[in-house]
């Protein structure tokens, strides 16, 4: 049970509760995207939330392990370096501090206010940095794909508008008719977008 928590005094159940809530979020997003009738923009938003939730789950596990390593290690640890009296600090405070370190390390920010102080912690930190590099690349690729899908409808509209304009001008259609055609196309596109979001 300690993997899901951040303390050895029974408070690790709160960490398990947080983990379950994260899993419930992912299940909800999967259910919504597969069973509900949602637009492309709503689906993109769901996928973005899914990605953020997965990153938070990884950060949660990392924070729990980071605290656990400090609790079982007899050498000088990051807890001793960061807190004057670690045993007097609430488990939640130590968890949040570990979570903060995990996020800054995963996203390659690394402010340096919390750092490994012994061999075990250094090995763990190096492993997390390597995982963070892969996760960072995966996240960028996923976000790029999500944003592309999010703007796909507008791209199709602008492409259709250009094609229609070229065709009408080539056919020597009067300018006032072309303007009316463009306005109608814009109106029809907005109506279609509104119907998809209902």
Secondary structure, DSSP 8 states (H G I E B T S, - for coil): -GGG-S-SSSTHHHHHHHHHHHHHHHHHHHHHHHHS---HHHHHHHHHHHHHHHHHHHHHHHHHHHHHHHHH--S--HHHHH-TTGGGS-HHHHHHHHHHHHHHHHTT---SSS---SHHHHHHHHHHHHHHHHHHHHHHHHHHHHHHHHTHHHHHHHHHHHHHHHHHHHTT--HHHHHHHHHHHHHHHHHHHHHHH-
